Structures are given as structure tokens and as C-alpha cells.
Amino acid sequence: MSIFDNEDEFYMQQALREARTARDEEEVPIGAVIVCDGQIVARAHNNTERLHDVTAHAEMVAFTAAANTLGTKYLPNCTLYVTVEPCPMCAGAAGWMQIGRIVYGAGDPKKGFEKLGHGMLHPKTVVDNGVMQEECSELMKEFFKKKR
């Protein structure tokens, strides 16, 4: 039995779909969805290679799409589901957007924001991690194993 809400697993599955799309496009396989009031308002995956833009992380692309969809720059009633722990850049953007909740699958001890603490997030942002951690982690391991 999972310790996570089935809703969290459903949305993380959607983020995993995006991550697989990234993998298929030879991008680092990270996917994200943003949910607001039970609706997916943005879907994205890494696009750094295709766009030649180191800031085109799945989260950043999803933030822009969600803001455009909702017509606002703040997302306090939204949840970001992302397959891998956000980097400090993405966490900083989440803080500026005042995202209500971040749910991620696999941790990233080398480049994830958690090692710096939650200070860059909005004080009301809730963080949950480990949702479908194995699946999210395995996708990254397989990708980099093929690259080496």
C-alpha cells in the first residue's frame, strides 16, 4: 500500500509521460505537470537541447505555460508535479510564482534545491517527495547509463 494519495500518483504518472517524451527526444528525462483545482493546466518536459537554452527545464516551461493558461503570474492554488527534485533555479522560480505545493519523485542530491533548504520557496509552499520515486529514478538511471 502506498503512503501517497492516489491523486498524487495519477499526476506523477502524467509527469512521467512527459519525462519519457523528453527521453525520446534525447533530452534529460524530466517531466512536469501543474495542477490547479483538479485540472492539469500545464505539461512540460526538458527542452534544453532542442532550444539550446539551459533554462528550458521542465519546471520552467511548465511555469510559463501555467501562467499563460491561468492569466496570472502567481500560482498559490496550484501543485507542481515533477519527476526529479527541482534545481535551485527552478525552486527560485517556484518561490517567485508562490506555488502552493511541490511534489517530486526522485531526489537529486547533487543538484537539487533541498540541500540549500526551503528558503528560496514561498513560506506557504508545501513540499512532498518520493512519489513514485523508483520509477522516476529508474528513468534517469537508464538514460545516463546509455549516454556513458
Secondary structure as GFF3:
##gff-version 3
##sequence-region A 1 148
A	DSSP	alpha_helix	6	24	.	.	.	ID=ss1
A	DSSP	beta_strand	31	36	.	.	.	ID=ss2
A	DSSP	beta_strand	39	45	.	.	.	ID=ss3
A	DSSP	alpha_helix	48	51	.	.	.	ID=ss4
A	DSSP	alpha_helix	58	70	.	.	.	ID=ss5
A	DSSP	beta_strand	78	84	.	.	.	ID=ss6
A	DSSP	alpha_helix	88	97	.	.	.	ID=ss7
A	DSSP	beta_strand	101	106	.	.	.	ID=ss8
A	DSSP	three_ten_helix	113	116	.	.	.	ID=ss9
A	DSSP	beta_strand	126	129	.	.	.	ID=ss10
A	DSSP	alpha_helix	133	147	.	.	.	ID=ss11
###
